[in-house]
Amino acid sequence: MKRLIIIALAILPLASAINKSNAQGVAFAKTASNPTGAITNAAIDTGSYVFSKGYSRVLFNTTYTRATGTAAGTCILEYKINASDNYKSDAGDTLSLTNVASQTLYWNKTVPARYWRIRTGGGTTVTATVVNRAQVVN
C-alpha cells in the first residue's frame, strides 16, 4: 500500500505538468505570405490547422496585440469537414476587435470538422500581431 501511495505522489506532479502544457493548445500554421502573423492596415492574417480527425469539442482562441494605430477589425473562425469542401462559418463565429492594446477572443465549437482557419483583419490604420491556438477537449 505504501508503494502505491509513493508511486501516486511521484506521478501527480508529472501529470500536472503534462496537463498544463496541453491546456495551452496547439498553435495554428501561418500562411507562407505572412509567417509571423503581422497585420498592417487592412491586411488579413490567416491561420489554419488540420486535425487528424474530427473532435466533438474544440476550444479556439486568437490573441491580437496592437503595436500602433487604431484596431477596428474582425476575427472569423471557419471550418470544413473534408479537404474538398469550401470553408464556412456559423452564426456567432465572427467577433469584433476593439481598440485596446491586447485582446483574446474565444470560441467553443462542437462541430466535428478536421479543417479549421481563423482570419483576422486589423482595421484601416493599425500594426498588430495575431496568434491563434486550438485545444481539444474530451
Sequence and secondary structure as in RCSB ss.txt:
>XXXX:A:sequence
MKRLIIIALAILPLASAINKSNAQGVAFAKTASNPTGAITNAAIDTGSYVFSKGYSRVLFNTTYTRATGTAAGTC
ILEYKINASDNYKSDAGDTLSLTNVASQTLYWNKTVPARYWRIRTGGGTTVTATVVNRAQVVN
>XXXX:A:secstr
 HHHHHHHHHHHHHHHHHHHHHHT EE EE TT TT EEETT EEEEEEE SS  S EEEEEEEEEEEEE   EE
EEEEESSTTS  B  TT EEE  SSSEEEEEEEE    SEEEEEEE  SEEEEEEEEEEEE  
